[in-house]
Amino acid sequence: MHGHSYEGRPLLPEYTQYTIWVLEDCKRVETGYYGEYLEALTRSEELFFYGGIYSADGRPAAFYLRKEISDETTYVIYFEKALLGLRGLYQLITMSFAPIFPVKYRYINRKNDLMDEGLQKAKMSCKPNCFTEKYRATA
């Protein structure tokens, strides 16, 4: 984020409109899962999602949603979105969210990288402790 000032803060309900603005920008290129992302944002309190929002040069620029899982030592990053055209936002999210969470969390589970090379590099930059296999069950 060279040449830009940024600020990160917890994603509170009053910032939801800004996350939707960022999501709308992302929708121009990536239309998959838009409805699911929008539902998670608008129902975040009800679904026990928490997150962060980042501003670049005073404008909303990126956000992520997370949730604590049952063991209370792990949280899951469900998704991250950032404005198109501002290089370095995803790296900023990756490098900045862990230090702002309580020390009780030992592990961060970052969801599927969809085999995207950039997302895989971002995951590896966090020096993963381990990888787990992903399974799908159907009944």
Secondary structure per residue as TSV (DSSP state, phi and psi in degrees):
chain	resnum	aa	ss	phi	psi
A	1	M	-	360.0	41.2
A	2	H	T	-60.8	135.0
A	3	G	T	82.8	4.4
A	4	H	-	-127.4	145.2
A	5	S	-	-94.7	145.9
A	6	Y	E	-138.8	159.6
A	7	E	E	-144.3	136.2
A	8	G	E	-115.8	144.5
A	9	R	E	-152.2	163.2
A	10	P	E	-61.2	147.5
A	11	L	-	-84.2	97.2
A	12	L	-	-94.8	159.4
A	13	P	G	-52.8	-34.1
A	14	E	G	-69.1	-10.0
A	15	Y	G	-99.3	-1.2
A	16	T	H	-55.2	-41.3
A	17	Q	H	-58.8	-33.4
A	18	Y	H	-73.4	-36.3
A	19	T	H	-66.0	-37.5
A	20	I	H	-65.2	-37.0
A	21	W	H	-61.1	-44.8
A	22	V	H	-63.6	-44.1
A	23	L	H	-60.0	-41.0
A	24	E	H	-61.3	-39.1
A	25	D	H	-63.7	-42.7
A	26	C	H	-65.0	-31.3
A	27	K	H	-62.9	-23.1
A	28	R	T	-59.5	-29.7
A	29	V	T	-113.0	-37.0
A	30	E	-	-120.5	102.6
A	31	T	-	-94.2	-17.3
A	32	G	T	-63.9	140.3
A	33	Y	T	67.9	8.8
A	34	Y	H	-54.0	-47.8
A	35	G	H	-60.5	-40.4
A	36	E	H	-66.8	-41.0
A	37	Y	H	-63.9	-45.1
A	38	L	H	-61.9	-43.2
A	39	E	H	-62.3	-43.4
A	40	A	H	-61.6	-39.2
A	41	L	H	-68.8	-45.5
A	42	T	H	-77.2	-17.5
A	43	R	T	-117.7	24.0
A	44	S	T	-58.6	-41.6
A	45	E	T	-64.7	-45.8
A	46	E	T	-62.5	-34.4
A	47	L	T	-93.4	2.5
A	48	F	T	61.1	37.8
A	49	F	-	-91.0	143.9
A	50	Y	E	-129.8	168.3
A	51	G	E	-176.3	-162.3
A	52	G	E	-140.7	156.5
A	53	I	E	-130.7	142.7
A	54	Y	E	-121.5	140.9
A	55	S	E	-113.4	143.2
A	56	A	E	-120.6	124.0
A	57	D	T	53.8	37.5
A	58	G	T	82.3	0.5
A	59	R	E	-112.1	143.1
A	60	P	E	-56.8	133.1
A	61	A	E	-132.9	-26.1
A	62	A	E	-161.9	159.9
A	63	F	E	-157.7	166.5
A	64	Y	E	-145.6	156.5
A	65	L	E	-121.4	139.7
A	66	R	E	-139.0	167.1
A	67	K	E	-151.8	140.3
A	68	E	E	-76.2	141.0
A	69	I	-	-101.5	172.8
A	70	S	T	-57.1	-26.4
A	71	D	T	-78.8	-7.2
A	72	E	S	62.4	11.1
A	73	T	S	-117.0	-1.8
A	74	T	E	-130.3	138.6
A	75	Y	E	-125.0	154.5
A	76	V	E	-112.4	127.6
A	77	I	E	-87.7	111.0
A	78	Y	E	-80.4	-43.2
A	79	F	E	-161.4	158.0
A	80	E	E	-131.4	140.3
A	81	K	E	-138.4	143.7
A	82	A	E	-142.6	151.6
A	83	L	-	-57.0	144.3
A	84	L	T	-73.6	144.9
A	85	G	T	91.7	-9.2
A	86	L	-	-106.8	97.8
A	87	R	T	-65.3	140.8
A	88	G	T	96.6	-4.1
A	89	L	H	-66.4	-43.8
A	90	Y	H	-65.3	-37.1
A	91	Q	H	-65.3	-39.0
A	92	L	H	-60.1	-46.4
A	93	I	H	-59.1	-49.2
A	94	T	H	-58.0	-44.6
A	95	M	H	-82.9	-14.0
A	96	S	H	-110.3	-18.8
A	97	F	T	-74.9	-35.7
A	98	A	G	-61.1	-44.9
A	99	P	G	-65.6	-18.3
A	100	I	G	-91.7	-2.0
A	101	F	S	-96.5	155.1
A	102	P	-	-56.7	151.6
A	103	V	T	-68.6	-12.8
A	104	K	T	-63.2	-20.7
A	105	Y	-	-81.3	121.8
A	106	R	-	-95.3	-27.9
A	107	Y	E	-132.0	147.4
A	108	I	E	-119.3	123.0
A	109	N	E	-102.6	110.3
A	110	R	E	-94.2	124.1
A	111	K	-	-62.8	-176.8
A	112	N	-	-48.2	131.2
A	113	D	-	-90.5	2.8
A	114	L	T	53.6	26.6
A	115	M	T	60.4	23.4
A	116	D	-	-81.5	124.0
A	117	E	H	-58.0	-41.5
A	118	G	H	-63.6	-42.7
A	119	L	H	-67.6	-37.4
A	120	Q	H	-64.2	-41.4
A	121	K	H	-63.3	-41.1
A	122	A	H	-62.2	-42.4
A	123	K	H	-62.2	-44.6
A	124	M	H	-67.7	-27.0
A	125	S	H	-66.9	-16.9
A	126	C	T	-85.2	1.4
A	127	K	-	54.0	71.0
A	128	P	-	-58.5	142.8
A	129	N	S	-75.5	-38.7
A	130	C	-	-163.9	168.5
A	131	F	-	-122.3	148.3
A	132	T	-	-123.6	151.9
A	133	E	-	-74.3	147.5
A	134	K	-	-105.6	132.2
A	135	Y	-	-124.6	155.1
A	136	R	-	-126.8	128.3
A	137	A	-	-110.2	141.6
A	138	T	-	-127.5	148.7
A	139	A	-	-116.3	360.0
